[in-house]
Amino acid sequence: MMKVNIYIEKIDFDEFFVWVNRLNHGILSTPPVKYWTSADNLKSPLQLSIDPGMYTLIADALKDLETIGERYGEVELDFEPLSRSWELRTIKDVVRSANRYDLAVNVIYTALSTIAQIPGLSPAEAMIIAEREWVTSLQDQDNLDI
């Protein structure tokens, strides 16, 4: 199989990997670091051997960013998922609510099972789904019994 070699600074690998992963998921954003087809002039080069499909994904993204820049002016596209504090606060609230009904273990187990079944689901989203399955359904049952 054909491979394409590109080079980045070793220190930039994590940022580059995150960017490429976002592209794989259809999220267009400005590359956080540059890459080159030659290791010349790099302080600490890291060679990445990628398949042609990945290279075209990167090239297409850069072309799309260029087209957007030509049409609408230079822009910096950035992707930021829901903040980590929101995620942690949501998980904490769900666990607190589940504890009130003595269902925390059930909710956490269901959330973990849900994440295993639905790739890409955030932990907070899985907790919300699990909470609805256990706590909300219990609350609805209590309301019907009145």
Order of alpha helices (4+ residues) and beta strands (2+ residues): beta-alpha-beta-alpha-alpha-alpha-alpha-alpha
